[in-house]
Amino acid sequence: MGKALAIYRIYPEENADIEKITEDLKKIEKVRAIEKEPIAFGIVALKIGLLLDDKKDNPDEWEKKLIQTKGVKDVESLEVSLIS
């Protein structure tokens, strides 16, 4: 079984606490990295990397789980790559 790296951009709701969202996302078992990404006019998104099993995990299902996090407005899939 191989591993895949899925990278998503998380857009917070207006006036959401980005630190709280980050802490909540860190609790998700597959999350391996989170970084803040300035977008424009003081808006900050989060770029998040998930390490997935290429046979068992469906990136679309994980995207749905991410958007259910409190304070998350939208999730954009940036890349899914086989890494091993």
C-alpha positions as a Python dict, from the first residue, in 0.01 Angstrom:
ca = {
    (1, 'M'): (0, 0, 0),
    (2, 'G'): (125, 344, -91),
    (3, 'K'): (81, 681, 66),
    (4, 'A'): (-60, 994, -90),
    (5, 'L'): (-16, 1355, 16),
    (6, 'A'): (-329, 1567, -20),
    (7, 'I'): (-288, 1943, 9),
    (8, 'Y'): (-587, 2168, 74),
    (9, 'R'): (-643, 2541, 122),
    (10, 'I'): (-882, 2617, 408),
    (11, 'Y'): (-1073, 2946, 396),
    (12, 'P'): (-1204, 3062, 736),
    (13, 'E'): (-1538, 3228, 791),
    (14, 'E'): (-1533, 3605, 834),
    (15, 'N'): (-1408, 3703, 1182),
    (16, 'A'): (-1329, 3339, 1268),
    (17, 'D'): (-1046, 3265, 1513),
    (18, 'I'): (-772, 3124, 1287),
    (19, 'E'): (-581, 2989, 1588),
    (20, 'K'): (-886, 2793, 1707),
    (21, 'I'): (-940, 2651, 1359),
    (22, 'T'): (-573, 2550, 1345),
    (23, 'E'): (-598, 2372, 1681),
    (24, 'D'): (-915, 2190, 1572),
    (25, 'L'): (-756, 2080, 1244),
    (26, 'K'): (-447, 1948, 1426),
    (27, 'K'): (-675, 1702, 1606),
    (28, 'I'): (-760, 1528, 1277),
    (29, 'E'): (-556, 1207, 1261),
    (30, 'K'): (-429, 1237, 902),
    (31, 'V'): (-311, 1601, 928),
    (32, 'R'): (67, 1627, 902),
    (33, 'A'): (127, 1998, 838),
    (34, 'I'): (-54, 2330, 864),
    (35, 'E'): (74, 2671, 762),
    (36, 'K'): (-83, 3015, 738),
    (37, 'E'): (-105, 3163, 392),
    (38, 'P'): (-176, 3536, 343),
    (39, 'I'): (-430, 3584, 64),
    (40, 'A'): (-512, 3957, 36),
    (41, 'F'): (-622, 4255, 245),
    (42, 'G'): (-534, 4085, 573),
    (43, 'I'): (-720, 3766, 487),
    (44, 'V'): (-535, 3453, 593),
    (45, 'A'): (-607, 3101, 472),
    (46, 'L'): (-457, 2778, 597),
    (47, 'K'): (-266, 2538, 379),
    (48, 'I'): (-296, 2186, 517),
    (49, 'G'): (-131, 1856, 425),
    (50, 'L'): (-287, 1516, 493),
    (51, 'L'): (-102, 1186, 462),
    (52, 'L'): (-351, 939, 319),
    (53, 'D'): (-349, 570, 232),
    (54, 'D'): (-381, 559, -147),
    (55, 'K'): (-607, 249, -141),
    (56, 'K'): (-831, 318, 161),
    (57, 'D'): (-866, 695, 186),
    (58, 'N'): (-1073, 904, -54),
    (59, 'P'): (-946, 1265, -79),
    (60, 'D'): (-1300, 1391, -151),
    (61, 'E'): (-1427, 1238, 174),
    (62, 'W'): (-1147, 1408, 369),
    (63, 'E'): (-1234, 1738, 205),
    (64, 'K'): (-1590, 1697, 334),
    (65, 'K'): (-1456, 1627, 685),
    (66, 'L'): (-1238, 1939, 676),
    (67, 'I'): (-1525, 2168, 579),
    (68, 'Q'): (-1724, 2044, 880),
    (69, 'T'): (-1467, 2203, 1114),
    (70, 'K'): (-1619, 2496, 1303),
    (71, 'G'): (-1515, 2829, 1150),
    (72, 'V'): (-1428, 2685, 808),
    (73, 'K'): (-1607, 2853, 518),
    (74, 'D'): (-1459, 2665, 223),
    (75, 'V'): (-1199, 2401, 134),
    (76, 'E'): (-1006, 2395, -193),
    (77, 'S'): (-816, 2087, -306),
    (78, 'L'): (-478, 2198, -438),
    (79, 'E'): (-294, 1873, -504),
    (80, 'V'): (-301, 1500, -443),
    (81, 'S'): (28, 1320, -509),
    (82, 'L'): (141, 961, -465),
    (83, 'I'): (453, 971, -247),
    (84, 'S'): (533, 604, -188),
}
